[in-house]
Amino acid sequence: MKIKIRKSKKTTIDEVDFDNLEFGVHFSDHMYYVDYADGKWGEPRIEPYGPMKMYPALSTLHYGQAVFEGLKAFRGVDGKIRLFRPDKNHERYNMSCERMCIPTISYELFLEGMKKLAELDDAWIPDKRGCSLYIRPFVFATDNFLGVRVSHTYRFMIITSPVGAYYKEGLNPVKLITSGEYVRAVKGGLGAVKTPANYAASLYPGEMAKKKGFTQVLWLDGIENRCIEEVGTMNIMFVINDTLVTPPLEGSILPGVTRNSVISLAKHWGIPVEERRITIDEVMSEAKNGNLQEVFGTGTAAVISPVGWIRHQEETVTIHSGEIGPISQKLYNEITGIQYGEKPDPFGWCITL
């Protein structure tokens, strides 16, 4: 696939402290984009990362027609660059686009753009274990109008950013608090779609949780306020009596790529897996009687994020003495080992550049 490239004449890489990377703060030298008009996607381009011209009536600013994804490139122990499961991100991206009335994009346009960016900005891919190049594909409506209708034009883009750990806790257990009176999503809404509005709904409760000393919100269902759904930026997993339990994909939670990877690995190892509804009452009860062995979140940003404490109403339970559990640790070691080329890739998840 031919990509028109205009290389940056200067780099900002010297401004980056690669030994102390924050998440999503610095951006690599180039960006990739393709415009959609007259019913088709145009010529793909790569240009220097920088500001873009837009008008105040840009429809996305008013009506939120946008979708994004998140995945990573890793510099392996062999020096090779690996992309982790971009096919699953592309699959979810197109699913999200259909829900948001945005034209889907071919896997070639999706994949070749990020491969070329990784090649051009190779120096931005960290060498340090635990760090990576975060890849953010996204699309937004570009019509200029005020009126509720589907846009006729769009721009698909990819930007990249060298990143370290998503949570300041790193692999240390985080603290969660249930959502209380607030609702993130309901079936039939946008909970299963990676669109900005899905995340905007979580910001206010998330800030309130942080003020109380918690890392994120553990969301309960929007109808009965009983069944556990997901965390603000992660799917959630419970180990109960040696069985991995996670909420099912019923339209209100995001079908996470790491979630899928964890389930695949658990089944591969012979760990029983149940995708079923699980209430907060069951979790609190199982924690008290000692059957709740581990809780952890799964997501591209953190990979595995162990949960040490859950607060619901006026009660707090501690999981695995506030320390990472053996299954959480094993999953983290396995997934990151595959990503960095340290372990075999039995499922063929990585694309090596």
Protein Blocks (a to p, Z undefined) as FASTA:
>chain_A
ZZdddddfbdcklmpcfklccehkbccfbdcddddeehiacdddddddddddddfklmkl
mnopacdddddddddfkopacdehklmmmmmmmmmmmmnopacddfklmmmmmmmmmmmm
mmmpcfbghiacddddddddfbdcddddddfbdcddddddddddfblnlmaccddddekj
acfbdehiamlpccfklmmmmmmmmmmmmmnopabdcdddfklomaccbdfkbccdddee
hiacddddehjaccdfklmmmmmmmmmnopacddddddfklmmmmmmnopambdcdddfk
lopacdfbdcehjbccdeehhpacfklmmmmmmmmmmmnopaccfkomaccZZ
